[in-house]
Amino acid sequence: MGFFDHLQKGGAGGFSLQPKKAQIRKVVQTRPAAPTRSATHTPETRSPRVQPSAERSQKAQSLKSRSVSSDLEARSAKRLGTPSRIRKRPTPEQRLSSDDDASDSDASFEVHKRARMSASAEPDPARRLRSVKAFSEEGSRPFKMMHAAEITSGQKAGKFKPAFGADGKAKQILLRYPSASPKERYECVVPRENDEFRPIDDIVQVIETVADHYIPAEAADEFNDETTGIKRRLRRALAVTSENQFLDAVNDYNEAIQRLVKDGSLAKQLDSTLRIDLPWVERILTQIYSRTVSPRVESLRQYENGTDNVYGELLPRFISTIFKETKLKSGQVFVDLGSGVGNVVLQAALEIGCESWGCEMMSNACDLADLQQSEFKARCRLWGIVPGKTHLVRGDFLEQESIISVLKRADVVLINNQAFTPQLNNELINHFLDMKEGCKIVSLKSFVPAGHKIQSRNLNSPINLLQVQQKNYWSNNVSWTDVGGTYFIATKDSSRLKAFIDPTP
């Protein structure tokens, strides 16, 4: 399992569903002599201050959650009279999601309240959110996607068991999405180990997300009523470990969504929506990651002829904040230099709807990025959303012509230069000369030294073209530490240099 699975949080309802693992990953570089340029959201470091171990990441985690499936399993065992057994304490988690709200008081979900702080991008009136194809007759035809049932069957079938304490073969569940697309297949199972995919959790989170973001006000009671609503019925079914009640609630949800798709209510609701809120973004990205990267995450450690390096992730909340701070819009261009498995590239295309580019030099990460990109297109269709165009480029971002070209018209460039050598930073700085006025370069280390002033002796330095702002990020924004830190937004602005050269009004 990998990043998004172990950072997965409950849906819009606010309860945490899935335990997580530490996110720092140790890999080996493909080219030991070359400067590392891997994954904007996966910084390398050789600093002794960062421990290359899961233990350090675990220490950084301050919040824990319990899964619906775990609670369900425990209650099923108790109900059936099975003696309890000693279990390992769940791995401390780092959450993918942003906000935690209170959940039902009569369901045994563990909830952690936090101050609600919106990191979502500002509304964009120019953004066309709804996919016309996804709501058309053509969109109802089958298409290639990774069904949840494919994760829990086949070679991995032995890692799962029927949910709700049921005997025999697990039942199949079909789940409808808020579009005309075919239903997704699930198996009604729970994992035998905490770090496997949890289909029950996924179903609940999908329904919570749909209820909170797609349903018009006049139909909301059917989903949100605190006594008879579908969300309430799902929680109650899990609390009393009733498979029949759970399946009935899912079937009623499917029928309601089918009706609202047919009468145009969901399409109308999407047409009036000007942004995708962060929890909604997280849900879709988590689904993509769990179906593509998680089953293959071990391949990220299989690099040849190199040294061990520590990797971490910039979490979606942090990335969403960057989008907001840089005022990235749907008609603009975003570039991620060192894009790893493509998480940030996909987030920009989904959350903002912009043209989104990434470049990565590690072949295993690139393979996983390709899988994510393919599933990303399918998931966006399921959710009825049209994203921005995504471009994932393999190779060195200093050498790839397509990247060199797109940088000239980029509006926001993200560079995690946390561990870049001075030589590599200098090579990057030379590319700033060709970037357009107003382009914003986001980095974890500033390209402009503190106290730098334009002088005659440094007149030709490209950094004179950059106006830098230092920003703070807070806890739970990066995976390698629970504490905050700083990042920098450099805007290309030649006015200061021109004023120095020609100070006359």
Buried (B, 14 or more C-beta within 10 A) or exposed (E): BBBBBBBBBBBBBBBBBBBBBBBBBEBBBBBEEEBBBBBBBBBBBEEEEBBBEBEBBBBBBEBBBBBBBBBBBBBBBEEEEEEEEEEEEBBBBBBBBBBBBEBBEEBBBBBBEEEEEEBBBEEBEEBEBBBEBBBEEEBBEEEEBBBBBBBBBEEBEEBBBBBBBBEEEBBEBBBBBBBBBBBBBBBBBBBEEBBBBBBBBBBBBBBBBBBBBBBEEEBEEBBBEEEEBBBBBBBBBBBBBBBEBBBBBBEBBBEBBEEBBEEEBBBEBBEEBBBBBBBBBBBBBBBBBBBBBBBBBEBBEEBEEBEEBBBBBBBBBBBBBBBBBBEBBBBBBBBBBBBBBBBBBBBBBBBBBBBBBBBBBBEBBBBBBBBBBBBBBBBBBBBBBBBBEBBBBBBBBBEBEEBBEBBEBBBBBBBBBBBBEEEBBEEBBEBBEBBEEEBBBBBBBBBBEEEBEBEEEEEEBBBBBBBBEEEEBBBBBBBBBBEEBEBBBBBBBEEBBEEBEEEEE
